[in-house]
């Protein structure tokens, strides 16, 4: 079996996320495709979406728990 070579020219991160939503909806209604290449493509899009969401999560300082102040100055958990 040959590898799957996919390039997504001119697709923004939001486009990839939207495409994954369409794929998820189609799979929920029709099931996974029979074609191995289509399943690989779907898996590729799902992985790209996870990577995009992980990068967005990590790049947002609000999600950096170590930088958050403890609610009370004298109320330490130890």
Legacy VTK file of the C-alpha trace (Angstrom):
# vtk DataFile Version 3.0
C-alpha trace
ASCII
DATASET POLYDATA
POINTS 78 float
0.000 0.000 0.000
1.383 3.398 -0.942
1.477 6.275 1.511
-1.130 8.965 1.469
0.274 12.254 0.194
-2.035 15.118 1.033
-1.513 18.832 0.717
-4.145 21.347 1.664
-3.316 24.491 -0.283
-5.038 27.704 0.693
-6.980 26.160 3.583
-6.914 28.162 6.774
-6.957 26.542 10.199
-10.625 27.479 10.500
-11.315 25.777 7.153
-9.728 22.561 8.415
-11.813 22.697 11.595
-14.991 23.278 9.580
-14.124 20.447 7.185
-13.657 18.119 10.154
-17.121 19.083 11.436
-18.613 18.182 8.048
-16.723 14.898 8.005
-17.885 14.065 11.541
-21.481 14.772 10.592
-21.255 12.627 7.457
-19.624 9.751 9.342
-22.281 9.906 12.063
-25.012 9.583 9.423
-23.402 7.215 6.904
-20.623 5.513 8.855
-16.964 5.293 7.963
-16.233 5.050 4.231
-15.312 1.709 2.708
-12.359 3.187 0.823
-9.060 2.930 2.702
-7.860 6.171 1.085
-10.953 8.039 2.264
-10.509 6.730 5.829
-6.870 7.847 5.733
-7.954 11.266 4.485
-10.542 11.576 7.272
-7.934 10.543 9.839
-5.517 13.115 8.398
-8.105 15.898 8.756
-8.963 14.782 12.306
-5.286 14.825 13.264
-4.780 18.268 11.710
-7.760 19.606 13.680
-6.355 18.200 16.928
-2.985 19.816 16.199
-4.615 23.180 15.431
-6.736 23.106 18.586
-3.768 22.030 20.727
-1.626 24.853 19.325
-4.389 27.385 19.938
-4.878 26.121 23.489
-1.156 26.286 24.285
-0.711 29.736 22.743
-3.499 31.302 24.839
-2.007 32.651 28.103
-5.383 32.263 29.842
-4.837 28.492 29.670
-1.458 28.587 31.382
-2.409 27.264 34.800
1.066 27.790 36.264
0.749 31.531 35.675
-2.541 31.861 37.522
-2.490 33.518 40.948
-3.772 31.517 43.870
-7.175 32.933 44.922
-5.942 34.076 48.346
-2.445 35.167 49.313
-2.336 33.207 52.585
-4.424 30.240 51.467
-1.853 27.815 50.092
-2.810 24.183 49.407
0.007 22.870 51.628
LINES 1 79
78 0 1 2 3 4 5 6 7 8 9 10 11 12 13 14 15 16 17 18 19 20 21 22 23 24 25 26 27 28 29 30 31 32 33 34 35 36 37 38 39 40 41 42 43 44 45 46 47 48 49 50 51 52 53 54 55 56 57 58 59 60 61 62 63 64 65 66 67 68 69 70 71 72 73 74 75 76 77
